[in-house]
Amino acid sequence: MSMRLLIIGRLNGELIDASRIAMNRGAAVTHAESVEQGLNVLRAKGADLIMIDVALAIGDLVSALSAERIRTPIVACGASADARAAVAAIQAGAKEYIPLPPDADLIAAVIEAVAADNRAFIWRDPAMERVVKLAEQVARSEASILVTGESGTGKEVIARHVHQRSARRDKPFVSVNCAAIPDNLLESELFGHEKGSFTGAVARRIGKFEEANGGTLLLDEVSEMDVRLQAKLLRAIQERVIDRVGGSKPVPVDIRIIATSNRNLAEAVKEGAFREDLFYRLNVVHLRLPSLRERPADVTALADFFAEKYAELNGLPARALSDEARRVVVANPWRGNVRELENAIHRAVLLSSGATIDADSLRTPDGDSLAAGADPAIRAARTAEAVTRSLVGRTVAEVEQDLILDTLDHCLGNRTHAAKILGISIRTLRNKLNEYSAAGLAVPEPGQSRISA
């Protein structure tokens, strides 16, 4: 897939060299002289990475991107001796600093990291092999694909794999999380808007449909989309045209749709929460990703990969998992699937000091040993006993309220993560929180818990 790089700054010899290196590495490079010109490029066609001269107002660019919900990562570049400017750029919101004159290997590494998106696709288990085989069979078609599975199973990873195996692989892969964007903003996020079409629409901006033109659009958690927007999405798929918010004429688009959901969309159709005609449009091919519990051969393969990855990232010696540690990771239920396993191995790499990663290094975020709870029978008995003690004498509404607020505390106020853990839609969660706020209860804001608030 061609990585879209936007370079912002006056093209002196050093920036021209950086541009040439990027193009030699397969990037599609666009240039803008100022922050405002750069914003116009992003509004008009998007980008995967921004490289900006450290002398420009990086803070202004970061603020503008945030205000317009453009999530493109920023890398600053400048004279290698200007350490103070480099620190200021990072503090302003740049992800990295690249010294000039440019080092070809460094620029190549940054581009490769963005293009790869730090997501490895690893599988060994026959249960996963069947899904991958079907995905690769349909990849070169134009059929819409619905990917389902529990949170953390790798739905976006397999969507990217399909894109890489498709005839659209040299065109953009664009992802939008339908659950993370409020309903009143999702329409302009998807379809774009004209200047002045609503408060905050400071300029015309293309949406994700136009940004993905020629490539693949991933609609993550499509089940959380408002029914009114579902009608616009159906039209876009059927007629291959979209209407910008405030626009006067349809805009043609050529994209392949992949949608994901961790909910049962067929049940959502029965409940009237999801359009039946849209469901059939999206569900031409269904890829159901098995949970990590259903693919035990993948557990150790992924654990080995993450152990090597995080040792390298943290400048630590590579250590293999001990035999006991392997038994623990295989016995663990991994309710958070690959995401939970990755975090556990990352912690274990940081905690290990011996020749291998031992079982004692495998801990929960709170520091409890995973080894202590590795026996499913013992773990189930302990959980049932604790739950019984805590529930007797309380109403269902009280238990639900505590569960929701405790989960939100655990997620530091992140509504999307909390909803996924609770197994409910983000809309249901917001309704519950509104009820609690109206009743005078403290509800954590994003980035906070009730203790820290």
N, C-alpha and C positions, 0 to 999 in steps of 0.2 A: 504494500500500500504506500503510495507516495505521501510523504509527510509535508504538510503545508506550513512553511516558515515565513513569518512576516518580520522583516528587518526595518526598524524605525531609527532614523538618524541620517545625517549627511554622509553620502557614500564617498569617504576618503579611501585611500589605498588599502587600509587595514580592513575596513568593512567590506570592500569589494573582494578582498581575499577570503574573508569569512563566507561571503555569499557564494563564491566559486567553490569553496570546499564543501559547503552544504549541498550545492547542486550536484557535485561529483558523487556525493553520497546518496543521491536519489531524491533529495528534497525539492519541492516546488517552491521557489522563492519569489515573494512579492516585496517591493520596497516602498516605504513612505518616509518623507523627510521629517515630519513633525508628529506629535502625539495626536493632534486632531485628524491629520491625514490617515494615521494608523487606525484610529477609531472608525473612520469612514470605510476603510478596507474591511475591518472586522464586521461592520454592519452589513456590508455589501456581499461578502463571500466567506467570512469566517477564516480561521487559521487554527493549526494544532499547537503552534509554539510562537512566541514573540521574542525576538532578540532586539534589545533597545540600547542605544548609546547611554552610558551612565551619566553623561552631562545633561540629559533631558529630564523633564519632570516625571520621574517614575511614580511618585506618590499620586500625582494627578491622574496618570494612566490607570493605576490600581483602583483609585476611587471611581473613575468613570466606568471601568469594567464591572465593578461591584454594583454600581447604580443601575447599569443596563443588563445585569445578570449574564455577563459574558465571562466564561470560566476558563479562558485560555491561559496557560502558565507563562510566566515572564522570566527571561534570562537577561541579565544586564551584562554589558561588555564595555571595556575601557582600557586605558593605559595600565599596564601591569603594576606600575609603581604607585598608583593612586589607591592605596589601601583604605584611606578614609572614605573615599567615594564608594568603594566596594561595600564597606560596612553599611553606609547610608542606604545603598540600593537594596540590600537584603532587608534592612529594617523597614524600608518603604513597601516591601512586598514581593521583591524579586526572589525567585526560587534558587537561583545560582548566579555566580559571577564568573564570566570568562575573560581572562586577561588578553589584551591585544599587544603585539601582533598575534593572530590566531594560531593555535596549535591544532593541526588537522585531526589528531587522534582525540583531543578533548571535544572538539565540535562534533566529531563522528559519534563519540560516546553519548553526548547529550541528545543528539538526534535519534540514536538507536534506542535510548531509554524512553523517549517520548513515543516513538513509533511502536515499540514493543509494549508500551503502557504498563510495564512491570508485571504483566500477567502471564504466568507460565501455564501451558496446557499439558498436563501430565496425566496419563491413565495407564493402568495395567489390568484392571479387573474386567472379566468378561461382561459383567452387567453394563459397564461404561463402554466397552468396545462395541456393543450392539448399537448404542446411541450414536457414537462417533461414526460408525459405518453408514448409518442412515443419513446423518448430517452431511457426510461427504458425497453421498449419492445424489442428494437434492441440491447441493451447493451451487452447481452451475445452472440450475433452472432459475426462473424468475418467481417461483412460488413463494407466497408469504409463509412464514414459519412462526409457530407458537412454541415457545420454550417454557416448560413449567418445572417446578421443583422447589424444595424448601430453600429458605434463605441461606446463602453461603455455599450452595452446591456448584456454582460456576456457570450460571445462565449467561452472563455477559461474555464469559470466556469462550463458551462454545459458539455464541453469536459471532464473535470476532473470527473464530476458526472457520465458520461458514463463509464469512466475507472474504477471508484470505484464499479460500478455495474456489471462489466464484469468478466470473468474468469481470466483476466490478472491483477486483482487488486493488487496482491502481487508482481508484476513485475514493472519495472520503467515506469513512465509517463514522457516523455521528450518533451519539447516544443521548437520550433525554429521560430523566427519571420523573415519570408522571406523578409519583406519590410525593416527591420532595418540593414541588412547585405549587403554590396556592392556585385554586381553580381560576381566579380572576386574572392570573398572569400566564397560565399555561397556554391559553389560546395564542397570545402574541409570541410566546416562546416557540411554539410549533409552527405557526403560519406567518410570523413576522407582522410588522405594523408600519403604517405610514406616519410621517411626522404630524404630531398634534392630534392623533386619533384618540388619545387618552392622556390623563395627567402623567407626566414623566416621559412621554414619547417625544424626546428632544430631536430625533432625526429618524428618517426611514431606516428600518433594520430588517434584514431578511431573517426568517425563522429557520428552525432545524430542517424543515422539508427542503427549502431552497439550498441550505448549506450542504445537505447530503446529495444534491442533484447529481445523478450519474452513479451514485454509490449506494450505500446501505444505511437505513435509518433504524436504530434500535429504540423501541418504545418500552422502556423498563417499567414494570409494574403497571401495565396498561389497564388493569382492572380498577385502578383508582381514578380513572378519568371520568369527569362529569358526563352525564348522559347527553347533554347538549353538544359537548365537544365530540362525543362519539359519532354524532351525525355528520359533523364536518370531516372527521377522519375517514368515515365510510366513503364520502364523496371524493375525497382526495385519492383514495385507493382505487375506486371504481373509474373515475374520470381522469385521473392523473393531472388534476389541476387543484390549486389551492387559492384561497382568498385571504390576502393580508388584512389585518384588522384596520378598518378605515379605508381600504382599497376600493377602487372603482372597477377593476377588471381582473378576471382570473389569471393566475400565473401558472404556466405548465411546469410540471416536475417529472423527473424520471428517476424513481428510486425503487429499491427493494425493501420491503418492510419485514422486520423481525420483531416480535413482541414477546415480552416475558411476563410471568405472573407466578407468585407463590400461593395464589388462591385457586380454587376450583372454578374456572370460568363457566363451565356448564351449569354449575349450581347458581352462580351469579345471574345467569340468563333466566333460570327458573324463578329466581327471586325478583326479577325485574330490574336488577342493578346494572345489567350489561345487555346491550342490544344483541339480539339473536343473529341478525343479518351481518353485523360486524364480526361476531364470534366466528361465523363460518368463513368470512373473508380472510380472517387472520389464521384460522386453524386449517389451512390447506395441508400443511405438514405439521405434525405434533412431535416435538422432541421432549420426552419426559426424562429429566435428569434424576437418577437414583440418588438417595441420600448417601453420605459417606458410610453409614452403618450397613448399607446394602452392597458396598463395594470394598470389602476388607483388603483386597490386594492393592488398592490405591493408597491405603493409609500409610503403609511403610514407605512406598515410593515417594509420596508427597512429603512425608516427614524427613526423608533423606535429602530431598531437594531443598526444603526450607532450611534445614540445618546448614547446608553448604552456602546457601544464599545469604543468610543473616550473619554467618561467621565472616564472610567476605565484606559485607556492608559495614560491619562494625570493627573491621581490622583485627579479628580474632582468629586463632588457629582453627582449622577445620577439624571437627570432632564427629565421629560416628556415634549413633545411638547404641548404648549397651544392650545386651540381650534382655535385661529386665525392663529397660525403658521401652523396648519394642513391644514387649508383652503388655505394658501399660497402655501404649497408644492404640494397640489393636483392641484391647478390652474396653476402652472408653467409648461412650455412646456418641460423642461429638454432635450434640444437638445443634451447634452452630456450624456444623459441617466443615468444609475446607477452610473457611475464614477462621473458625475457632481453632482448628488444628494449627494453622499458620501462626496465629498469635501465641499459642502454647509453645511451639517450637522456638519462636523468636525469644520468648522469655527464658526458655531452657538454655539457649545458646549464651545468653547474657549471664545466667546464674552458674553455669558449669565452670569448673576449674580443673578437673582431672583429665585423664587421657581420653575419656569418652563422656558423652552426655548421659548421666545416670538418671535413674527413675526419680530420685529426690529432686532433681532440677525441673521436673514436669509439674508445674503448679498453676493454680487458677489465678486470675488477676488479683484476688485478695490474698494470695500467698498460701492457700491450702493445697496440700499435696494431691495430685491426681492419682497417685499410686494407692493412697488410702481408700479411695472410692472405686477402684478398678473392678472389684467383684460386683457384677450387676445385682445379684441377689441381696448382698449386704447393703448396697446402696439403696435399693428399692425399699427394703425393710426400714432403714433409717429415715428415709424421706417420708414414707407413709406414717411412721410414728410421730415425726415432727409436725407434719401437716395436721394430723388428727388432734394433737394437743393444742395447736394454735387456732383451730376452727370452731371447736365446740362452744356453743352458747352465743354465736354471732350470726347476724343475718347475711344473706347472700350479697346484698347491696354493700354492706360494710366490708366484706372480704374482697369484693370486686374493686371497691374504691382503694383499699390498701394495696392491692396487687398492682393496680394501674399506677398509683403515685410512687410506690416503691420501685417499679420498673423504670419510670421516668427519672427518678433519682439516680438509678444505676446508669442510665444513658445520658446523664448530665443534661436533661431537658430536651434531648433530640427526639422529636415526635416520630420521625420516620423509623428510627431504630427501635424505639419503644413499641410501635405498632407491629413491627415485624416479630419481635420477641413475643408479644402478647397474642399474635395470630389474628389480629383484627385489622380492618382498614384504617387508614390514617384519618379518614372522615369520621368514623365512629369514635376514634380516640379523641379527636378535637371536640366532638359533641359532648363526650363525657367530661372533658376538662372544662368546657364552658359551664356545665352544670355545677362542677365543684367550685369554680371561681364565683359563680352566682351565689353559692351557699356560704361564701366567706372563707373557703379553704385556701391554703397556700399551694399554688401550682408552680413547679419549677419553670423558669424561663430557659430558653436555649443557652447552653453553656453553664447552667447552674443546677444545684440540687437544693432541696429544702434546707439542708444544713448550711450550705454556703450562701444561700440567698439572703 
